[in-house]
Amino acid sequence: MLPPELPPLPALTRAEGGLIDSYLEVVDLLGRVNPARGSDTYAALRAAQALVGRAAALRDALTLMHQRGEREVHAATLSRALRALDGERRAARVTLPGQGGGSAGE
């Protein structure tokens, strides 16, 4: 059985696409560093090291948007893009697990 199809990605400027991609990469790395969900210090260390570069890419995407005159963040459109790219599940790894516990495999 195939998984449900995700909603289509909304039209984004190149800079907005870079923002979304960089943001999700940072979120993924933060999820790997989250001490409440991880079990391996080496994997967390590698994620933390990569986080520096991805945070710089996020900064650069926002700088590019600003330089191009994209002064407003269109939250509704960007939220749709994040949902289409499974952002809710990915961001959930950054939070504390529920009282029942959690594992790195969530």
C-alpha positions as a LaTeX table, in Angstrom:
\begin{tabular}{lrrr}
\hline
Residue & $x$ (\AA) & $y$ (\AA) & $z$ (\AA) \\
\hline
Met1 & 0.00 & 0.00 & 0.00 \\
Leu2 & 1.34 & 3.42 & $-0.93$ \\
Pro3 & 1.62 & 6.22 & 1.62 \\
Pro4 & $-0.85$ & 9.10 & 1.25 \\
Glu5 & 0.19 & 11.68 & $-1.31$ \\
Leu6 & 1.47 & 14.94 & 0.13 \\
Pro7 & $-0.13$ & 18.22 & $-0.95$ \\
Pro8 & 1.58 & 20.01 & $-3.84$ \\
Leu9 & 4.29 & 22.50 & $-3.02$ \\
Pro10 & 3.07 & 26.09 & $-3.44$ \\
Ala11 & 4.83 & 28.44 & $-5.85$ \\
Leu12 & 7.84 & 29.99 & $-4.12$ \\
Thr13 & 10.53 & 32.39 & $-5.17$ \\
Arg14 & 14.00 & 30.87 & $-5.40$ \\
Ala15 & 14.95 & 32.69 & $-2.18$ \\
Glu16 & 11.84 & 31.39 & $-0.37$ \\
Gly17 & 12.70 & 27.88 & $-1.52$ \\
Gly18 & 16.20 & 28.33 & $-0.13$ \\
Leu19 & 14.75 & 29.57 & 3.14 \\
Ile20 & 12.45 & 26.54 & 3.47 \\
Asp21 & 15.20 & 24.07 & 2.51 \\
Ser22 & 17.73 & 25.60 & 4.90 \\
Tyr23 & 15.20 & 25.86 & 7.72 \\
Leu24 & 14.25 & 22.18 & 7.42 \\
Glu25 & 17.91 & 21.15 & 7.30 \\
Val26 & 18.51 & 23.07 & 10.55 \\
Val27 & 15.41 & 21.49 & 12.11 \\
Asp28 & 16.58 & 18.01 & 11.09 \\
Leu29 & 20.00 & 18.62 & 12.63 \\
Leu30 & 18.51 & 20.02 & 15.83 \\
Gly31 & 16.36 & 16.91 & 16.05 \\
Arg32 & 19.50 & 14.76 & 15.83 \\
Val33 & 21.19 & 16.83 & 18.56 \\
Asn34 & 18.13 & 16.77 & 20.88 \\
Pro35 & 19.39 & 14.98 & 24.03 \\
Ala36 & 15.86 & 13.90 & 24.94 \\
Arg37 & 15.62 & 11.83 & 21.77 \\
Gly38 & 19.13 & 10.70 & 20.91 \\
Ser39 & 21.23 & 7.84 & 22.16 \\
Asp40 & 24.57 & 8.38 & 20.41 \\
Thr41 & 26.94 & 11.22 & 21.32 \\
Tyr42 & 28.95 & 10.84 & 18.12 \\
Ala43 & 25.86 & 11.28 & 15.91 \\
Ala44 & 24.83 & 14.31 & 17.97 \\
Leu45 & 28.34 & 15.76 & 17.68 \\
Arg46 & 28.33 & 15.33 & 13.89 \\
Ala47 & 24.91 & 16.97 & 13.66 \\
Ala48 & 26.07 & 19.88 & 15.85 \\
Gln49 & 29.12 & 20.37 & 13.65 \\
Ala50 & 26.96 & 20.42 & 10.51 \\
Leu51 & 24.52 & 22.81 & 12.18 \\
Val52 & 27.01 & 25.67 & 11.90 \\
Gly53 & 27.09 & 25.47 & 8.12 \\
Arg54 & 23.36 & 24.99 & 7.75 \\
Ala55 & 22.64 & 27.97 & 10.04 \\
Ala56 & 24.88 & 30.07 & 7.78 \\
Ala57 & 22.91 & 28.86 & 4.75 \\
Leu58 & 19.68 & 29.85 & 6.51 \\
Arg59 & 21.12 & 33.30 & 7.23 \\
Asp60 & 22.22 & 33.60 & 3.60 \\
Ala61 & 18.75 & 32.67 & 2.32 \\
Leu62 & 17.16 & 35.36 & 4.48 \\
Thr63 & 19.82 & 37.88 & 3.42 \\
Leu64 & 19.10 & 37.10 & $-0.23$ \\
Met65 & 15.37 & 37.58 & 0.30 \\
His66 & 16.00 & 40.94 & 1.92 \\
Gln67 & 18.42 & 42.05 & $-0.80$ \\
Arg68 & 15.90 & 41.12 & $-3.50$ \\
Gly69 & 13.28 & 43.27 & $-1.88$ \\
Glu70 & 11.30 & 40.40 & $-0.38$ \\
Arg71 & 10.56 & 42.28 & 2.83 \\
Glu72 & 7.58 & 40.23 & 3.97 \\
Val73 & 7.47 & 36.62 & 5.02 \\
His74 & 4.31 & 35.10 & 3.58 \\
Ala75 & 3.60 & 32.81 & 6.52 \\
Ala76 & 0.55 & 31.08 & 5.04 \\
Thr77 & 2.37 & 30.12 & 1.84 \\
Leu78 & 5.54 & 29.10 & 3.64 \\
Ser79 & 3.50 & 27.07 & 6.13 \\
Arg80 & 1.92 & 25.17 & 3.23 \\
Ala81 & 5.39 & 24.49 & 1.84 \\
Leu82 & 6.61 & 23.24 & 5.22 \\
Arg83 & 3.61 & 20.92 & 5.55 \\
Ala84 & 4.13 & 19.61 & 2.01 \\
Leu85 & 7.72 & 18.77 & 2.95 \\
Asp86 & 6.72 & 16.97 & 6.17 \\
Gly87 & 7.85 & 19.87 & 8.34 \\
Glu88 & 5.50 & 19.09 & 11.21 \\
Arg89 & 6.95 & 15.61 & 11.76 \\
Arg90 & 10.49 & 16.87 & 11.30 \\
Ala91 & 10.02 & 19.77 & 13.74 \\
Ala92 & 8.44 & 17.44 & 16.33 \\
Arg93 & 11.84 & 15.78 & 16.83 \\
Val94 & 13.13 & 19.07 & 18.27 \\
Thr95 & 10.61 & 19.02 & 21.14 \\
Leu96 & 10.56 & 16.90 & 24.27 \\
Pro97 & 8.88 & 13.52 & 23.91 \\
Gly98 & 5.61 & 12.92 & 25.75 \\
Gln99 & 5.55 & 11.43 & 29.25 \\
Gly100 & 5.44 & 7.94 & 27.77 \\
Gly101 & 8.99 & 8.43 & 26.49 \\
Gly102 & 10.28 & 8.53 & 22.98 \\
Ser103 & 13.02 & 7.11 & 20.90 \\
Ala104 & 15.39 & 8.36 & 18.28 \\
Gly105 & 13.41 & 6.41 & 15.69 \\
Glu106 & 10.33 & 8.65 & 15.89 \\
\hline
\end{tabular}
